[in-house]
Amino acid sequence: MIMGWPFGKKAGNRKHSKIDSLPPEMKATVEEMILDGSATYSEIVEYLQEHGYSLSVSSVCRYAQGYVENMQTLQIAQQNFRSMMEELDRYPDLDTTEALVRIASQNLMSALASKKDEDWSKVGVDKLMNQISGLTRAVAYKKRVELQNKTDLEAGADDIKTALWTAMAKERPDLYRQVSAYLDRKTQESGT
C-alpha cells in the first residue's frame, strides 16, 4: 500500500547545514551515527570536535531531524514503488496507472478505517475530499479513455472487415462464397 498518503506530512526542502559542508566520509559517518542511533547528539558533536569541526548540539539535532525525515520519505517512496511492482507482477495486464489507483484506493480505505475519533479533528475535510475526488476523477478519466480507445478500435476493425469483404467479393468471388458459407454453417451450429 502507498504509505504516507493521504494523511502524511509533506516533506519540505532541507536547509543547508554545516554538516553538508563536511568532507564526504565525515558526513557519511555522522549520518550513519544518526540513523543507527549509536551516538547521542552530544557524542556526535564530540566526535566532530575530535576531528577539528565545531558544531552545536542544536545544529546536529536540526540536521538529524531533516535527514531522518528525508530518509523516511525515501523509504516510503521505495516501498510504494515495490508495492506497485508487486501489483503489476500479480496482474500482468494491469497498466501502471491502474496499479497506482488500486494501491492508492487500498491505502485510502486503510487510512480511513484506522483513524481514531480524536484523529479526525486533525484531518482537513476539504483536503480529504479533494484527494478522494481526485482519485475518483482519475478512475473515471481512465475508464473514459479505455472506452474511447475500444470504440475507436472496434470502428477500425469494422472498417477493415468491410474493406476485406468488399475486396474479396470483387477480386475472389469464389473465396467470398466459401468463407460466407463456412461462417453461415458455424453460426447455425452455434445457434442449435
N, C-alpha and C positions, 0 to 999 in steps of 0.2 A: 504494500500500500504506500501511497505517496505520503511521506512524513512531513510534518511542519506546515501542512495546509489543511484547512483554511485558517486555523487559529494560531499559527506560528508567528513569531516576530519576524519582521522584515529586516534582513541583515543590511547594515549600512556600510559605508566605506570606513575602514580603519584608518585612524590618523597616523602620521609618520611618527615614529618613536626613536629614541636614541638606540634602542636595541636593533632597529633596522639598519643602523649605521655600523654595527659591529662587523668584524670580518665574518665571512660566511660560516666557518667552522665554529666560531664562538657563538654566533647567533643560533646555529643548529643545536648546539649543546644546551643553551638556555631554553630553547623551545622544547627540547626533549625533557629537560628538568620540569618544565611547566606541565607538559602533557602526562608524564608518568607519575607526577606527584612525589618524586624522590627528594624534593627540597622545598622548603618554605621560601617565601619571597625574600625574607631576610637572608637566608642561606644563599640565594641566587645573587643578591647584592654583594655579599661577602666573597663569593666565587669570582664575580666580576672585578671587585677591588683587588683581589689577589693577582688578577691578570691585567691590572692597570686601567680599568674602566670604572668610572664613578657614576652610579645611578642611585636614585632614591627608591625606597620600598614602594612608594605610591606609583612611581613611574613603571616599575616592574609589574605591579598589580594591574594598572591600566592596560599595559601591553598584553598581559596574560589574559585578561577578560576578553579583549578584542581578538586575540589569537585563538583562544578556545572557541569563541563564537564562530569565527571563520572556519575552524576545523570541523565543528559540528555541522555547519551549513554544507561544507564539502562532503561530509559523511552522509548527510541526508540526501544530497544530490546523487551520490554514488548508489545509495540504497534504492532511490527512486528509479535510477537507470536499470539496476539489476531487476527490480520488480517488473519494469516494462519489458525487459528482455525475456524474463520468465513467462510473462503473459503471452508474448509473441511466440515463444517456443511451444507453449501449451496449445495455442490456436494459430497454426501457421498461415491460415487465410486471413487473419486479422491484420489490418494495417496499423501503422504507428499511431495515427490519430485516435482510432477506436480503442487501442490498448491504453492510451493515456486517459481517455474519457472513462473507460472501465475502472482503471486504478483510482482516478480522482473521485469517481462516484462511490467506490467502496470505501475510500478514506473518509469522504464526507459523511457517509452513513455511520461509520465507526466513531468519528469525532462527535457527531450529534448524539449518538447513543451513549457515549461515555461521559457526557457533560453532567456535572452535578448541578443541582438547583442554584447554588451560590455562584457557579461559574458563568451562568447565563447573564448575570448582571455585567460581566466584563466583556461580553460579546456584543459588538456593534451590529445591531439588527440590520441596518442598511448595508453594511459590508457583507454580512452573511447572505442577505437576499440578492445582492449584486453578484456574488460568487455562484449562488445556485442558479440565478437567471443566466449568467454567462455559460455555465455548464449545459443548461437546457438549450440555449441558443446554439452552442457548438454541436450538440447531438442533432438538433433539428436541421441545421445547415448541412451537416454531413449526410443525413438521410435524403435531403432535397437534392444534393449534388449526385448521390448514388442513383436516385430515381431518374433524374435528368439524363445521366450517363446511360442508364439501362434503356430508357426510352429512345435516346439517340442511337444506341447500338441496335435495338430492335428495328428501328426505322431503316437503318443502314442495311441490316440483314434482309429485311423485306424488299428493299430496292435491289439488292444483289440477286435474291430469288427471282424477282420479276424479270430482271435483265437476263438471268440464266435461262429461265423457261422460255422467254421470247426468242433468245438466240438459238436455243435447242430446237424449238418448233420450226424456226425458219431454216436453219442450216442442217439439222439432223432430225427430220420428222419421224424417221423410224425409231431412233433412240428416244425421242419425246414420247411416242406412243408406248414403248416398252416401259419406261420409267413411270408414266402415268398409270399404266395397267398394274404395275407392281405396287405402287402406292395405294391404288384403289383396293387391291386384294388385301394388303396389310391393314388398311382401315376397316375393311369388312371383318377380317379375322379378329381384330382387337375389339370390335363392337359386338361380337357374338358371345 
